Amino acid sequence: MIASLILALRFLTIVPVPGEEARERGALGRAAWWFPVVGLALGLALVAADRALALAFAPLLSATLVLSLWKVATGGIHLDGLADCLDGLGGRDRAHRLAIMRDSRIGAFGAIGLVLYLLIALVALAELPPAGRARFLLLAPITGRLAPLLVALRFGGARPDEGSGGAFLRAVPVLAGPVHLLALLAVAAWLVGPWGPIAILGALVLVFLWSAFLAWRFGGLTGDGLGSGVEIGELAMLLAGAALAHRGMI
């Protein structure tokens, strides 16, 4: 169990965790039990950083620094997946799309997509009032890291016999997603009220639709596709928070 936690921390963050990680076949999929827990730890760290930075900087600059810390702490792994997916979608057929995604170079679609993604995320975060920002900074990383556990219940890998995505999807415990979802909905209701669970479910539905689109275009999901879903889930939560704040609901 501890070896799976170490693997999850090393995979999802740049934190130099000591100890021996799980290495057996399907280890990352089984470590998915810990993904939302890692998201919770990341969220708590972001809330602490946001409160500290708010003492020294204006809201926009504070939000920029928090978002930068957020993406640096994860090693940009999910942003890379999003960029690869956006580049791959421009391929002429399934084989060509998958080949583009395997290319380590970023293309025009990926670069433009990342710029727009980060710009939207920054403005959404800056629009949140201090109390609302803390709540959604906590909920967004958990929601994003819960998404792959739920997606795994429906979709298979684009390359079932190779690639990290297929191996992960096959090994994710069936109960991991539903158990964490119920816990997250309860936490969201406590922090935000009735709009909290609605925001969570809306973000996860958006990830599901994005995953379905990728599965249609690529013949299944890849590791990049799963990573892009994390980013979509996080952005959806920030947008939900900004919308609620704009309407005076939080």
N, C-alpha and C positions, 0 to 999 in steps of 0.2 A: 504493500500500500504506500509506504513512504517512498519507495523507488518510483512509483507512478507519479507521485506528487512532484518529485524532483524532475522527472521527465517533463511534466506539464509546465513547470516553472521555467525550465531551460528552453523549451520550445516556444513558449508564448512571450517570454521576456528576455532581457539581456542580463538579468540578475545572476551573478556568479554563485550559484547554489552549490555547496559542497556535498559530497556523497555520491553513491553509485545509483545511476538511473536505470529504470527498467529497459531491457534491450531485447526481450523475446519477440517473436513474430506477433504483430498486432498490438504491441505495447502502447503505441500512441493512442490507438482507438480506445483501449481499456483505461488509459489515463484521462480520457475525456470526462470521467466522473469529477475530476479536479478543475476542469476548465472554468466553470462559473465561479469557483472558489478563488482561482487566480484572478478572475475579473473583479471580484469583490476586493481583493487586496490592492489591485491596481486602482480601483475607484477610490478607496480610502486614501491612498497615497496622493491621488490627484486632488481630492478635496483638501487635504492638508496643504499641498503646494499652492492651491488656489487661494486659500485663506492667508497664507504667508505672503504671497506675491501681491495680493490686494492691499496690503499695508504699505507697499512701497510704490505701486504703479497704478496708473489709470486703468479702468476696466478693459479697454481694448488691448492695451499692451499686456496686461495680466492674462487675458484670454489667449493671446498669441503665445506667450511663454508656456502656459499650461498645455495648450494643444501640442506645442513642440515637445515638451517633456513626455506627453502621452505617446506620441508616435516614436520618439527615440527609445522609450522604455520597452517598446515591443519590437525593437529592431526593424521596424518598417515592414515586417514580414507580410502583414495583411494588405498593406498598401501595394506591395510588390505583386501580390496575387490579383488585386483589382486592376492594376496596370496591365498585367499579362492578359487578363480576360478581355479587357477593352481592345487591346491590340489583336487578340485572337479572333474576336468577333468579325473582324474585317476580312477574314480568310474566305477563299472561294468555295471550299468544301470542308467536310469534317476533318479529313487528314491534314489539309493545309492549315486549318485553324489550330489543331493540336500542335503542329510543327512550329507555328508562330509562337505559341505559348511556351514551348521548350527553349526558344531563343532567349538568351539572357539580356539582349539589348532591348531598350524601350523604344517604342515607335511613337508616331504622332498621336494616335488615338489614346495611348496610355499616358503620354505626357500631358496632353490637354485634359484628360479625365482627372488626373491627379491634382492639377492646378485648380480645376473647378471644384473638386471634392473638398480640398483643404480650404478653399475660399468660403464655400458654403458652411462647412463645419465651424470655421472661425467666426463668421458673422452670427451663426446660430448660438454659439457659446457666449459671445459677447452680448447678445440680446437678452440673455437670462439674468434676472435679478440675483443678488448674492445668495439668498436662501434657495431659490429654485435652481441656481447653478450647482450648488452643492449636492442637491438631491439627484439631479440628472447626471452629474459627473460620477456619482456612485452607481446609478442604475445602468447607464449606457455600456460600460465595459462588461458588466455581467450579462446583459442582453446579447451583446455581440458574441460572447463566448458560449452562450447557451445555444445560439442558432445552429451551429454544426451538429449538435447532439440531436436536435429535432429534425433537421434536414436528412440526417442519416436514416431516419425511419422510413423515408419515402424514396430516396434516390440511390442509384448505384454509381459505380465509377465509370468514367469515360474510357479508361484503360484498365479493365478488371485485373489483368495479369501483370500489370506493371504500374509504377507510379504510387505516390504516397496517398493520393486521394482514395483510390479503391481499397487499399489496405486499411485505411482509417475507417471508412464507411462500413466495412465488413465487421470490424472489431468493436464498434461503439456499443456498449450495453444498452439493451432496449429500454430499460427503466430509467436510465440516467437523465434523458431529456424531460420526460414527464415529471419526475420527482423534483428536479431543479426548477421547472416551470412553475409548479404549484408554490414552492417556497418563494420564488421571485415575485409572483403575483401578490402574495401576502405582504411582502416587504414593500412593494410599490404602493399598495393600498394604504399601508401605515404611513409612508413618507409623503405621498402626494394626494391621497384620498381616492375616490372612485376613478378619477382620470388616470391614475398611475397604471393600473392593470390594463386599461384601454390602450394607453400608449405602448405598453409592452407587447400586447397582442397585435396591435397595428404594425409595429416594427417587425415582428416575427412573420406576419403575413407578407410583408414586403420582401423579406429575405426569401421566403418560400417561393414567391412569384419570380424573383430574380434567379433563384436556383433552378426553377422549372424552365425558365428561358435559356439558361446556360446548358442545362441537360438536353434541351431540344437542339441547340446549335452544335454542341460538342458530342452528343451521344451519351451523356452522363456527366458526372462531376469530377473535377480534378482537385488536387490540393490547392491550386490557385483559385478555383471556383469557390471552395469552402472558405478560403481566406478572404475573398472579396465579400462573401456573405457577412463575415464579421464586421467589415467596414460599413456595409449597407445598414446593418442592424444598429451600429453605434450612431451613424449619421441620422437615421430615422428617429432615434430617441432624442437627439439634440434638437431636431426640427420640431418634434412633438412638444418638447419643453418650451421652445421659443414661441410656438403657436399658442400654447396655454398661457404663457406670460403675456403675450400680446393681447389676449382676450381677458386678462385679469383673473384667470382661473387658478393661478398659483401665486 
